Amino acid sequence: MKNVAIVAVILAGLLAAVSGITQQGGGRPGGGAGSGGNPGQSGAAGASPIAAAQVSEQFHSITVGGRLEPQSRIVHKISTGGYVQAVFVREGQLVQVGQELLSIKRKDDVMDLYKPVPLNARISGRVSEVLVQAEAEVNAGESAVVILGTEGYLLEANVSDKDAFRIDVGQSVTGRTAGGNAISGILLSRSAEPDYSTGLFELAFQFPNSQRVSIGEFVLIDLPIDRVRGLFVPRDVVVRRYGKFFLWMVTDAQVLEAREVTLGPVFGDLVLIREGLRPGERYLRRLTGREREGAPAPGAPDARTPDARTPAAGSSGR
């Protein structure tokens, strides 16, 4: 009986060891880290190492800046000399076109025979300044009320002659304030000639009215230049050998082929392929440094490795 108990303990220990090995292997032969991935790259493990070449547009950009100005600014002037009878608006007030701003009693109307002469708003907007006060004597042509239009903003910025003619007038732009607010508009115009003392050209931008920005705010605008349309690949997949450049291509037979390519300009992490690549062709977008000509592409079976399930020559298969 004592021997039977010892045998039972030994069998229980063997079963526990086998169970632990199975759990560590994930239930698969040769368990552990999955094949085809590099350690520490779990974030990219789900992405295919093969990409198809596609046409895209890339560009560089420059940044210009300026302050928002009202699209219109009208100084309303006194039409006839006299005395200000009444002022009907105040600074900061919104007014509509045609609204009466103030009234003037003519100097020659000593008998009060004439109606007061009104001064009406020529645009809708916000009163910026009131330059006269009631009962003050005024003369014809004197500035009285300034109104800022609320239909939108203008912004002027300068750009060098190097970049001035690489910018498309009429293109849509997005500006951003120091507080992070964004405002969309268009590049309205570019000056026909530069400021000859500085060599800078003037750009004019137009933005619609927005509650997110205010007159006088400084706005930065990114402008795309050097637009190029073509086939771009990540720079780190291009291999240089003996002064030439190559891509590891995936053929229809699912094997690797080192193909010489001609490079174009670089845009950030991407480089243009001028020659050697056509749309739809597949290439490796993750390199390990162990690539070789004629090797199976990642994920393709290696025809040179005997399948463990196929009996070797001379074997009975049992």
C-alpha positions, 0 to 999 in steps of 0.5 A: 500500500505504501508503494501504491501511495508513492506511485500516485504522488509521482503520477500527480506531479507528472500531470501537474508539470505537463499542465503547466507546460501546456499553459505556458505555450498558449496551447500551440506547439512552439508557443510564445511570441508570434512569428514574423514580429519584432520584440517590442513592436506589439503596436504594429503587429496587426498591420500588414508588412506589405503595402500597395503603392498609391498615388497621393499629393504631398507638399511643404508649407510655410507659415505667415501671420498678421492681425485681423482687421475689419473688412470695411471701416467707414468714417461718417462725416458731417454733411453740413455745418451746425450744432449737434442736436442729439447723438443716438449711438454709443461706442460698441453698439451694433447698428443697421444700415440706414440707422440714424447716428446723430442729428445736426441743427444748421447754423443758419436756422436761427428761427428753427425753420428747418428739420435737423439734418440726420447722419445715417449709417452707410453700413451695418456694423459696430460703432468703433468711435463717436467723435462728437458730442451733443451741442458741439459745433461742427463743420462740414467734412468733420469726422463724426462716427466710425463704424466697423463692418461685421461681414468679415475680416481682412488680414495682411501678411508678407512673404519672401520672393522665394515663396511668393509665386509658389502660393496659389491665390484663391486657395482655402486657408485655415488660420489659428489664434494664440488661444487655439481657435481656428478660422477658415478663409481664402487667400484673396490676392498677392501684390503685383510687386514687392516692397523694394526696400524689403523684397517682400510681397504682400498677401491679403486674406479674407475671413468670414465673420466669426464669434471665435475671433476678434478684430486685432487678434494675431493669426497664423496661417499655414500655406502649402507650397511645392505641391507634388502628386505621385507615388510616395513611400516611407523613407526608411523602406528605401535601401541604399547599396553602392550609391543606388536605391532599392525597394524590396518588392513582392512579386506575383509569386509571393517572393521578394525582389530588390528593385532599383528606383529613382528618388525624388524630393522628400516630404517629411517621412515620405519620399517620391519614387520617380521611376521603378514603381507603378501604382498597385505594385506591392513593396515591404513597408517594414524591413528587418535587415534579413531580406534576401532575393527570392525569399518568401514574402512575409506571410507566404509559405517557404517552398524550400522548407519541407512541410512537416505534414508531408512525408520525406522521400524514402519515408513510409509516412508512419 
